[in-house]
Amino acid sequence: MTKPVFSLKDVIVTVGDSIQILKSINFDIYDGDFITVLGTNGAGKSTLFNTIAGNLSVASGEILHNGNNIAHETAVKRTNYIARVFQDPKMGTAPRMTVAENLLLAEKRGSKRTLRSRGLTQKKLTEYAELTKVMGNNLDSRLNTATGDLSGGQRQALSFLMATRVKPELLLLDEHTAALDPKTSEQLMLATNEQVTANNLTALMITHNLADALKYGNRLIILNAGNIVLDVRDDEKNALDEAQILKYFVS
């Protein structure tokens, strides 16, 4: 197997002086991995994402990016190569800007962001129409609509497209379908899987949906009380069922 793109080495995250939320976390992330992350409330899933993204500091341990320790690198700097889609559709987009303007803004990740409609040529709009059409929710017909006027599903689809417009080295999907109705959630999940696969994205996805955790991705990690209690991939993951997964949720 090739060298990992990211590695967590004995990562401990604490609250106060002593309470450990993450307890000596160790795992590697390889190029093209699509890892689903399960765990009960309080298991440490969001803490894990916040630590990788740089929003929380490690008490000890290393976070390696291509072999370099980034554990003390700022969250802002990490946005140059880590993208994130949050549970709340309102996060990650600019509500007063149009869909097209948001996509143009996303293309400037890692560089000085100046906008507004500058650069929105007819060629760009045609490109964005094709890009948004694949999401399957009529977002392509709303390129000139203010993002704040979109439905929750459309806005979350836009958040996903923005996060992946400049291919990140790691995509964090933080329960990105949880706030949507079942039909819209399924639609976005199908589009997500298609885009992750087609573009060979490296992604971690938190979900509470056991069926989705089994159906999508090549790898599954389960957290319980701040520990990784299961880390399986490929055939070993495919052999699991929901009843077997639930056993790992018991402390």
Buried (B, 14 or more C-beta within 10 A) or exposed (E): EEEBBBBBBEBBBBEEEEEBBBBBBEBBBBBBBBBBBBBBEEBBBBBBBBBBBBBBEBBEBBBBBEEEEBBEBEEEEBBBBBBBBBBBBBEBBBEEBBBBBBBBBBBBBEEEEEBEEEEBEEEBBEEBBEBBEBBBBBBBEBBEBBBEEBBBBBBBBBBBBBBBBBEBBBBBBBBBBBBBEEEBBBBBBBBBBEBBBEEEBBBBBBBBBBEBBBEBBBBBBBBBBBBBBBBBBEEEBEEBEEEEBEEBBEE
